[in-house]
Amino acid sequence: MRDRSEYPGAAGTIRFIDSDYRELFQIPDGASITIAYPPGDGRGTLTRSCHHIDEAHVRIGDNDYHICEFAERMEALGARYEPTDQLRGAAFPATIRSGPLPLICPTMRSGTPSWILTPS
């Protein structure tokens, strides 16, 4: 794992997409996501900090990913992810595309999102 300081432009907005490159949501550098693994996986629900590397790469926890690689891995596992609760509320800092925000990749292919986040 490389030190984050090795990446140019280490601060910025982190974009989360599905495996078809449809944008799901954005969070600011340093914010966290909550990942819910399916029952029986053994990992349960985890919160991981996210750090911008560049437009197409992100560090989630201690691992670096291409944004599509992360989406594909989450789809393959049947895991769901969303911005943590700290990003919800009146001053919602995440950027959300217009309309409801589907946050589960496996159902995106069927066009039926099963987890919707709407800022309050």
Secondary structure, DSSP 8 states (H G I E B T S, - for coil): ---GGGSTT--SEEEEE-TT--EEEEEETT-EEEEE--TTSS--EEEEEEEEEETTEEEETTEEEEHHHHHHHHHHHT-EEEE-GGG-STT--SB--SS-EE--HHHHTTT--S-EE---
